[in-house]
Every structure is written in structure tokens, then in C-alpha cells.
Amino acid sequence: MNPNAAPPRVIIRNCDSYDPERVRSIVRDGLRELGLSPRGRTLVKPNLVAAGDQFPHAYTRPEFGEGVLRALRDVGGDAMSELAVGERCGITIPTRLSYSQSGWDDMLARVKGVKRYCFEEEAQVEIRYTHAKRLRDYVFTPEPIAKADFFVNCPKFKAHPWTTVTFSMKNYIGIQDDRHRLIDHDHRLNEKIADLQYIIQPQFICIDGIVAGEGRMLTPKPFDLKLIVMGNNQVAFDAVCCAIIGLDPDTVDHIRFAAERGFGTTDLSKIAISGDVTLEKAKERAKGFEVGLIRVEKYFEGTHITAYAGTPPEVEHTDYCWGGCPGAIEEAVEILRQVDDQFDAKSPNLHVVFGAYGGPIDAKPGEMVVFMGDCVKWEGKLAGELVQIGSKYRDRSTKDPHHAKHDDIYAKLASVRAKVKNAKGATYVRFEGCPVSVAEQVLALVFLTGCKNPFFIPGESLKFNKAYLSWKAVTAYKRLTGHPYQLPGEGQRGDARPLLEGTAGEAE
């Protein structure tokens, strides 16, 4: 860890309601206790992965965001040249729709003077990596991230089906647009998250734990935690949040990897913990909190869907793809259960296969087998006919971020519909991708089961189309007017500030 960095400190405060003024007071106190003062381009990154009636507990609440923004103004004042929020939400939804559905747009209209960034609509800056054990040599991040002088990470306290939990570091998936975030979003997702730490480190972290989300990531169950946790170091912060729910932070790979690379410590004895709620009292509040890590075979027990999970292509790293297709289908199912309470009843018997699976598939005549992902591999008989499914996995070294493309949701809808239609009467269908995204698996299950399509909910589809067309219009305008949608960073971050690279000792 950088020897010049401030000692890791974490503050645990009680907050029993989403009162913006109460949040403001707590966050203002936290900034002052940590000796932090916002300056220059100050950027707040919430977690707005998905919002609205379908995802009521998935995102950082706008009342919380309002309190944070007002506190930053109270402390930073004129030292800030810009106060902004920025995010890229998930599952191919336009971020401007998440801002609207979450209530953040209405909140920003009240606060006034805060710039709003949709990261997929901004120029993308190349960041070069030189540190050991990196997955690749360069990645892209939105220009507002690259140019931030004071970065505030404002996540939601939640469980996650791929990474166990999503606290501060996992929130970094939202500092890439869709075409780049899905690269390496596979069985090495935790390493990807650790790599993203080299782009920027937050000076201040403040998590919405007033009502936490347990069990899932997009559709979590509400957990009344009544906590705001603040800190100045991501690894230490996530370690304390893990401790609150009784989880060893070293068992969460991305936290352990970041600690090993020098970004902070998971040793609680080396973290100054303060606040009006002790760690022991916080643990009592969080007793029974459910994390999201569950293998796909177990997840589908007792339903009409049977899952078979083989090994991913690089078995020396892990024997299960926690960061890819298996976790995506779990989130897809939870979304469909939200919009159609008859999903499980409507679903025919399906068999879904992931990875290199060598066992039998217990599919009876007329039951569809779904082979999911590029790395799926299987050989055997279905309905008496020999079936050979070969891996189409391409090594990550062949995936060049310079040539990554956005997956258009309407193109996905058309291709998935056509694939399922063409497979009618067949024994199996295959979907390619690494990973096959949550959105695509939602659509696959819609057409395979006949359940309601969440993209065509009455009233919501009009909002989606408006946000989608606005997104495309903005990016097209920027291209035409000379504001490039993708900019080479030439190995630098922001205003000629040296890129964090190489050894962990350079980590801020």
C-alpha cells in the first residue's frame, strides 16, 4: 500500500430512515472526521444497476444520494469546479432510464447544479495496465472517471450471486460501458474487479446500508440494517462490511486480490473503526443476512429447470464459472419472477448446460436442452440421437477492447426469438457468448417458457424506447460534432496525471 496514504479508517453510523437531511449530517460529519475536503472535479458513483418497481431494493436510493451531494457541497464549497454523478447501469438498460426510474433525476432537479453523466454516452479513455497478474494490457473507462480529482464511491449494501457481496470494489463494474464491462466478466470476474482498482481509487466511500439487499443482486430482498458506513480505503471498507455480515473478507476473491496487490488491508486490527454503532452491534443487526453465492444446480432444485454445470475453460483458476452464464441465468429468473408470478408454473421442463460437462442429461422426449455459452461442451445422446456440442471459447487475448461493440437489445431480441423459433421441434438449442448476458438469458427464457417479457411491460416499454432513442441520438450527435465516443488515452489518466500502473506501491 502507498506509504503516503492516510491510515485506513471506517466509520459506522446509525441511520434509521431515508431522510436526506439526516444523511447529509452524517456524511458531513464523516468527511470532516476523515479529514477529507472535495476539490476540483468531484464525481459521485452510485449503484443504479437497475431501478423502478421491478428492482426496488437494488440501487442507491436518491434520498441517500441527495444527502451525500449536499454534504459534499457543505464541506467542499468553491473548491469544487464541478460536482457530478456518473453511472452505467446494467442489463442493456439505458442509464438515463435508471436515473429516471430510481428517482435520481427528480432529486438532481431539486439539488440543482449537479452534472449528470451516463457513462455509455461519454468518450471512453484508454487506460494502460502494467501491474503483475493483469488480465490484459489496457482497458477503457469513461472520461469523467479518468478526469475526476475527487472520486466518491456510493454503493448499495448488497449480496451478489457471482462475487458473494457487492460493496465498494464490486461497484467498479459500473465504470465501464457495456461493450467493455462484459470483457472478462466470466470465471475470472474477481480478477477483473481487482484490475479495475488501478484506474482510480476513491478518496471517500459511503454505502447505502439503511435498507440493504440480501440474497440477490438485481432483485434482492430488503434487509433493515439502518446503517451508513463510510471510509477512506476500499479494501478496508469492504473488509469491515464483510465483518458486519459475519463473512471473512479473505474468502471474497476480489477483496483478497486487491489486498494482495497493496490496495489496503483486510486485517481488522489495522483498521481504525469508529462511529456511534460498534462493529459488534452492527453484527447483531446483520445477523441472518443472506449472501448470494449459490451454484446453479442447487438454485434450480425443486423447479421445472434442471441445470448442469461443467468446468470453465481455464480450470487452473476455478472449477466453476462464478462470474459468467450460471449466475446470469439466476438473475434472469429472478427478474422474470418479478414480472410474472406464474413463471415457475408456466415453465416447461428445461435442461440448461454450462461449461465442459461430462455427465448425463436426464432429458425426456419433448424436453428442450439449452446449451449456454461459448465454453459449453458435451457429447451424448438426446432422444436417441448423438449430439456433439463443441466449445467455441476464444482465449481472452483475442478479445481486443478497441474493437468491442455494444450489444443492441433489439438485435438481441430478434436473434434470440429467431434461434428459439428455428429450434422448434428440435432436442436442443445453443446460445453463444462469453458470457451470455442477463438480458439475453431473460429473452431466451421468455421465448422458451412463454412468460411475460419484462421489456414489453405496458407503460414501461414506452419509457424504455424513449431512453433508448435518446441514448442513441446523443452518441450519434457527439460523433457528428467532433466529440469522439472513444478516445485513446495514450497511457495517461485525466489531465496528464500519471496512470496508476505497475506495482501495488503506486496504488493511491
Rosetta blueprint (number, residue, H / E / L):
1 M L
2 N L
3 P L
4 N L
5 A L
6 A L
7 P L
8 P L
9 R E
10 V E
11 I E
12 I E
13 R E
14 N E
15 C L
16 D L
17 S L
18 Y L
19 D L
20 P H
21 E H
22 R H
23 V H
24 R H
25 S H
26 I H
27 V H
28 R H
29 D H
30 G H
31 L H
32 R H
33 E H
34 L L
35 G L
36 L L
37 S L
38 P L
39 R L
40 G E
41 R E
42 T E
43 L E
44 V E
45 K E
46 P E
47 N L
48 L L
49 V L
50 A L
51 A L
52 G L
53 D L
54 Q L
55 F L
56 P L
57 H L
58 A L
59 Y L
60 T L
61 R L
62 P H
63 E H
64 F H
65 G H
66 E H
67 G H
68 V H
69 L H
70 R H
71 A H
72 L H
73 R H
74 D H
75 V H
76 G H
77 G H
78 D H
79 A H
80 M E
81 S E
82 E E
83 L E
84 A E
85 V E
86 G E
87 E E
88 R L
89 C L
90 G L
91 I L
92 T L
93 I L
94 P L
95 T H
96 R H
97 L H
98 S H
99 Y H
100 S H
101 Q H
102 S H
103 G L
104 W H
105 D H
106 D H
107 M H
108 L H
109 A H
110 R H
111 V H
112 K L
113 G L
114 V L
115 K E
116 R E
117 Y E
118 C E
119 F H
120 E H
121 E H
122 E L
123 A L
124 Q E
125 V E
126 E E
127 I E
128 R E
129 Y L
130 T L
131 H L
132 A L
133 K L
134 R L
135 L L
136 R L
137 D L
138 Y E
139 V E
140 F E
141 T E
142 P E
143 E H
144 P H
145 I H
146 A H
147 K L
148 A L
149 D L
150 F E
151 F E
152 V E
153 N E
154 C E
155 P L
156 K E
157 F E
158 K E
159 A E
160 H E
161 P L
162 W L
163 T L
164 T E
165 V E
166 T E
167 F L
168 S L
169 M H
170 K H
171 N H
172 Y H
173 I H
174 G H
175 I H
176 Q L
177 D L
178 D H
179 R H
180 H H
181 R H
182 L L
183 I L
184 D L
185 H L
186 D L
187 H L
188 R L
189 L H
190 N H
191 E H
192 K H
193 I H
194 A H
195 D H
196 L H
197 Q L
198 Y L
199 I L
200 I L
201 Q L
202 P L
203 Q L
204 F E
205 I E
206 C E
207 I E
208 D E
209 G E
210 I E
211 V E
212 A E
213 G E
214 E E
215 G L
216 R L
217 M L
218 L L
219 T L
220 P L
221 K E
222 P E
223 F E
224 D E
225 L E
226 K E
227 L E
228 I E
229 V E
230 M E
231 G E
232 N L
233 N L
234 Q H
235 V H
236 A H
237 F H
238 D H
239 A H
240 V H
241 C H
242 C H
243 A H
244 I H
245 I L
246 G L
247 L L
248 D L
249 P H
250 D H
251 T H
252 V L
253 D H
254 H H
255 I H
256 R H
257 F H
258 A H
259 A H
260 E H
261 R L
262 G L
263 F L
264 G L
265 T L
266 T L
267 D L
268 L H
269 S H
270 K H
271 I L
272 A E
273 I E
274 S E
275 G E
276 D L
277 V L
278 T L
279 L H
280 E H
281 K H
282 A H
283 K H
284 E H
285 R H
286 A L
287 K L
288 G L
289 F L
290 E L
291 V L
292 G L
293 L L
294 I L
295 R L
296 V H
297 E H
298 K H
299 Y H
300 F L
301 E L
302 G L
303 T L
304 H L
305 I E
306 T E
307 A E
308 Y E
309 A E
310 G L
311 T E
312 P L
313 P L
314 E L
315 V L
316 E L
317 H L
318 T L
319 D L
320 Y L
321 C L
322 W L
323 G L
324 G L
325 C H
326 P H
327 G H
328 A H
329 I H
330 E H
331 E H
332 A H
333 V H
334 E H
335 I H
336 L H
337 R H
338 Q H
339 V H
340 D L
341 D L
342 Q L
343 F H
344 D H
345 A H
346 K H
347 S L
348 P L
349 N L
350 L E
351 H E
352 V E
353 V E
354 F E
355 G E
356 A E
357 Y L
358 G L
359 G L
360 P L
361 I L
362 D L
363 A L
364 K L
365 P L
366 G L
367 E L
368 M E
369 V E
370 V E
371 F E
372 M E
373 G E
374 D E
375 C E
376 V E
377 K E
378 W E
379 E E
380 G E
381 K E
382 L E
383 A L
384 G L
385 E E
386 L E
387 V E
388 Q E
389 I E
390 G L
391 S L
392 K L
393 Y L
394 R L
395 D L
396 R H
397 S H
398 T H
399 K L
400 D L
401 P H
402 H H
403 H H
404 A L
405 K L
406 H L
407 D L
408 D L
409 I H
410 Y H
411 A H
412 K H
413 L H
414 A H
415 S H
416 V H
417 R H
418 A H
419 K H
420 V H
421 K H
422 N H
423 A L
424 K L
425 G L
426 A L
427 T L
428 Y E
429 V E
430 R E
431 F E
432 E L
433 G L
434 C L
435 P L
436 V L
437 S L
438 V H
439 A H
440 E H
441 Q H
442 V H
443 L H
444 A H
445 L H
446 V H
447 F H
448 L H
449 T H
450 G L
451 C L
452 K L
453 N L
454 P H
455 F H
456 F H
457 I L
458 P L
459 G L
460 E H
461 S H
462 L H
463 K H
464 F H
465 N H
466 K H
467 A H
468 Y H
469 L H
470 S H
471 W H
472 K H
473 A H
474 V H
475 T H
476 A H
477 Y H
478 K H
479 R H
480 L H
481 T L
482 G L
483 H L
484 P L
485 Y L
486 Q E
487 L E
488 P L
489 G L
490 E L
491 G L
492 Q E
493 R E
494 G L
495 D L
496 A L
497 R E
498 P E
499 L L
500 L L
501 E L
502 G L
503 T L
504 A H
505 G H
506 E H
507 A L
508 E L
